[in-house]
Amino acid sequence: MTLEAFSDTIIPGERRFPGDRAVAGAASGGGAVAAGAVQLLEWDATGVTAGLDDFAALLNEHARAYAGQSGLTLDDSVPEFVALSFEDRTELVRRLVAPGHPEKQIWISIALFANMAYDSAAHMDTAEAIASGHPGLTAMGFALPESDGLWRFRDYSYGRPLAALHPDTTPSGSPA
């Protein structure tokens, strides 16, 4: 729940259900949580999976200290970071990623995974992500594959080809 709240602070989205405490509902549409930020963090290929419980505990320690400094009373039915308002979560994250903070690299790394989940669905097959309505790829207008499941991008993003095809290129686009 703490990592969901952190991810939602990085790329906010709408609540998944009434009473959702991890997702603050600060934006319409799906954010990092709906895009699978926690699933990406839990994927062993990220290299951070073993430390996730420690990161969540550390974030909650910071939230407790922040609340004390700010005179806030936290609801003890949820983790401390989750109990913060979206505005207070945002301020705490701003402090954690600020130049000079001794843990800056940790928090920026975790934030990057939230962005990766949203921007590229790095933990999913792209065609499956698009078919399931992945919120980030949908918001960016990511092109759909052609009927055979392949992307060909016949219209060049610069309005012209960047280079002529090599004469030995096969019809599938592979070098001969």
Beta strands, then each sheet from edge to edge (+ up, - down):
end
